[in-house]
Amino acid sequence: METRVAVIGIIVENLAVTSRINEILSEYGDYIIGRMGIPYRERGINIISIAIDAPQNVISAVSGKLGRLEGVTAKTAYSNCIFTDNQ
């Protein structure tokens, strides 16, 4: 199986969907390398950064599910490296 390392940047403007975001991230928890969340209280938003190592279709699925939530923006930056199971 080929995987890529990527970073998903998430801006949460609608704090009511926070539990749904956590459900999605838990669903793909086996692929997540790390997560950093920053509450920006002065602006009333949250900023989340997810590092992930997964097949490209899984990364796209996570980003797509997050980005379809109301008040959530998700963008992905991919590494150029492709890894196989034996690396």
Rosetta blueprint (number, residue, H / E / L):
1 M L
2 E L
3 T E
4 R E
5 V E
6 A E
7 V E
8 I E
9 G E
10 I E
11 I E
12 V E
13 E L
14 N L
15 L H
16 A H
17 V H
18 T H
19 S H
20 R H
21 I H
22 N H
23 E H
24 I H
25 L H
26 S H
27 E H
28 Y L
29 G L
30 D L
31 Y L
32 I E
33 I E
34 G E
35 R E
36 M E
37 G E
38 I E
39 P E
40 Y E
41 R L
42 E L
43 R L
44 G L
45 I E
46 N E
47 I E
48 I E
49 S E
50 I E
51 A E
52 I E
53 D E
54 A E
55 P L
56 Q H
57 N H
58 V H
59 I H
60 S H
61 A H
62 V H
63 S H
64 G H
65 K H
66 L H
67 G H
68 R L
69 L L
70 E L
71 G L
72 V E
73 T E
74 A E
75 K E
76 T E
77 A E
78 Y E
79 S E
80 N E
81 C E
82 I E
83 F E
84 T L
85 D L
86 N L
87 Q L
